[in-house]
Amino acid sequence: MITIYHNPRCGKSRQTLALIQAAGQEPQVIEYLKTPPTVAELDSLLKKLKMEPRDLMRQGEEIYRELKLAEKELSRDEALELLAAHPKLIERPIVVKGRQAVLGRPPENVNALL
């Protein structure tokens, strides 16, 4: 089973979803802005991605600038809390299959899971 953390307004997210479907898979789609992942879910996703919370933050988002995150030192727990509280900060799409996950930037990254 493949799961995609998806934002339908994002072109890369739509392209990634289309690649999955073109491969004959019908993924579980989680619109993470409507149903944000919990801190525990984010921690699990990051471990599968082999990334740190800061790596998953969208630095171009307004909320990133408003919170002055570029200037702040954050612990892993603090960063996870911020991502859970402000899902717009989460880079997208994230695609998960079993114990593996990839960031769909570029969308072709998903081919590693198909």
SULQUI-V86780 format. One record per backbone hydrogen bond with DSSP energy under -0.5 kcal/mol. NH is the residue of the N-H (numbers start at 1). CO is the residue of the C=O. If there is no record, write none. Layout:
# SULQUI-V86780
nh/co
NH/CO
NH/CO
This chain:
# SULQUI-V86780
nh/co
3/96
4/28
5/94
6/4
6/30
10/7
11/9
14/10
15/11
16/12
17/13
18/14
19/15
20/16
21/17
22/18
23/19
23/20
24/21
25/20
27/25
28/2
29/27
30/4
30/28
31/29
32/6
32/30
34/31
35/31
42/38
43/39
44/40
45/41
46/42
47/43
48/44
49/45
50/46
51/46
55/52
56/52
56/53
57/54
58/89
59/57
61/58
65/61
66/62
67/63
68/65
69/64
71/68
72/69
74/72
79/75
80/76
81/77
82/78
83/79
84/80
85/81
86/82
89/86
90/87
91/56
93/5
94/5
95/102
96/3
97/100
98/1
100/97
101/48
102/95
104/93
104/102
105/103
109/106
110/107
111/108
112/109
113/110
114/110
114/111
